[in-house]
């Protein structure tokens, strides 16, 4: 059977789309320049990183509140806006900007005979989002916790992904969250690539790090060749 590689979605091949967020805020009468959101983003992500639940949680509201406050939105308006954006997230997902090179990497792997899927903790409409933004063709299947009813790091969702994708052996998972993606994959007997800005060297031959698509490609070339 062909090898299986799965990608997490947010912060792995999809990023927060700041111009789209600005347009959404304008629907509520709040004018914020994408440049102001971009300037506030580093502090917002630092806040997010400090709050990530060791069990694999996603401090979405804290990230968004810090981002809006840093971009100059009134503190009085922020709580209501965050609640509205959260409620709208299943319908108008804010994570729709493509991280450079990652979808191309998925397509390259497919062309080499690898079975590539998405394995994500999401709201249940991730497949529709990927179709909307034109990248659904890059993946053989989308395993969305909102539909499966089990979230990473629970090994059952990794086992489910392997069954859906037809893998005969544990796969390789790429993701940005240590508890959800990396520890989850290891617990299911998979190998893992810790991806993105928080990735740090790990003394475990089952784990590699990659800061960008080029580094992820190099790791996969080495592992799949073996």
Residue pairs with C-beta under 8 A, 6 or more apart in sequence:
1 166
1 167
1 168
1 169
2 113
2 114
2 115
2 166
2 167
3 114
3 115
3 167
3 169
3 171
3 172
3 224
4 114
4 115
4 116
4 117
4 161
4 162
4 165
4 166
4 167
4 169
4 171
4 172
5 109
5 114
5 115
5 116
5 117
5 171
5 172
5 173
5 174
5 220
6 116
6 117
6 118
6 119
6 143
6 161
6 165
6 171
6 172
6 173
6 174
7 13
7 102
7 106
7 116
7 117
7 118
7 119
7 139
7 173
7 174
7 175
8 118
8 119
8 120
8 152
8 173
8 174
8 175
8 176
8 177
8 180
8 181
8 195
9 95
9 118
9 120
9 122
9 126
10 95
10 120
10 122
10 176
11 99
11 176
11 177
11 195
11 196
12 99
12 102
12 174
12 175
12 176
12 181
12 195
12 196
13 98
13 99
13 102
13 103
13 106
13 135
14 95
14 96
14 97
14 98
14 99
15 95
15 97
15 98
15 99
16 41
16 94
16 95
16 97
17 94
17 95
17 96
17 97
18 34
18 37
18 38
18 41
18 97
19 34
20 94
20 96
20 97
21 34
21 37
21 85
21 94
22 32
22 33
22 34
22 37
24 85
24 88
24 92
24 94
25 31
25 32
25 68
25 73
25 81
26 32
28 81
28 84
30 73
30 77
30 81
32 68
32 71
32 72
32 73
33 71
36 71
36 72
37 67
37 71
39 70
39 71
40 66
40 67
40 68
40 69
40 70
40 71
41 67
41 70
43 66
43 70
44 63
44 64
44 66
44 67
44 70
45 63
45 197
47 59
47 62
47 63
47 66
48 59
48 62
48 63
48 66
49 198
51 59
51 62
52 58
52 59
52 177
52 179
53 59
53 179
54 179
55 153
55 179
56 121
56 151
56 152
56 153
56 177
56 179
56 180
56 183
56 184
58 121
60 86
60 89
61 82
61 86
64 82
64 85
64 86
65 78
65 79
65 82
68 78
68 81
68 82
69 75
69 78
73 81
85 94
89 123
90 123
90 124
90 125
90 146
91 125
93 123
93 125
93 126
93 129
96 129
96 132
96 133
98 133
98 135
99 213
100 212
100 213
101 212
101 213
101 214
101 217
102 213
102 216
103 135
103 138
104 213
105 213
105 216
105 217
105 220
106 116
106 138
106 139
107 137
107 138
108 217
109 116
109 220
110 116
110 138
110 140
112 224
114 224
115 140
115 165
115 166
115 167
116 138
116 139
116 140
117 139
117 140
117 141
117 142
117 143
117 161
117 164
117 165
118 126
118 130
118 139
118 141
118 142
118 143
118 144
119 143
119 152
119 157
119 158
119 161
119 173
119 175
120 126
120 142
120 143
120 144
120 145
121 145
121 151
121 152
121 180
122 144
122 145
122 146
123 144
123 146
124 144
124 146
124 147
125 144
125 146
126 142
126 144
126 146
127 136
127 142
127 144
130 136
130 139
130 142
136 142
140 165
141 161
141 164
141 165
143 157
143 160
143 161
143 164
145 151
145 152
145 157
148 157
148 160
150 156
150 157
150 160
151 157
151 180
152 158
152 175
152 177
152 180
152 181
152 184
153 179
153 180
153 181
153 183
153 184
153 187
154 184
155 184
155 187
155 188
157 184
158 170
158 171
158 173
158 184
158 185
158 187
158 188
158 190
159 188
161 171
162 170
162 171
165 171
170 188
170 189
170 190
170 191
171 190
171 191
172 185
172 190
172 191
172 192
172 193
172 220
172 223
172 224
173 181
173 182
173 184
173 185
173 190
173 191
173 192
173 193
174 181
174 192
174 193
174 195
174 210
174 216
175 181
175 182
175 185
175 192
175 193
175 194
175 195
176 194
176 195
176 196
176 197
176 198
176 199
178 194
178 198
181 192
181 194
182 192
182 194
182 202
182 207
185 191
185 192
186 192
186 204
186 206
186 207
190 206
191 206
191 207
191 208
191 223
192 206
192 207
192 208
193 207
193 208
193 209
193 210
193 216
193 219
193 220
194 200
194 202
194 207
194 208
194 209
194 210
195 209
195 210
195 211
195 216
196 211
197 211
199 209
199 210
199 211
200 209
201 209
202 209
208 219
208 223
209 215
210 216
210 218
210 219
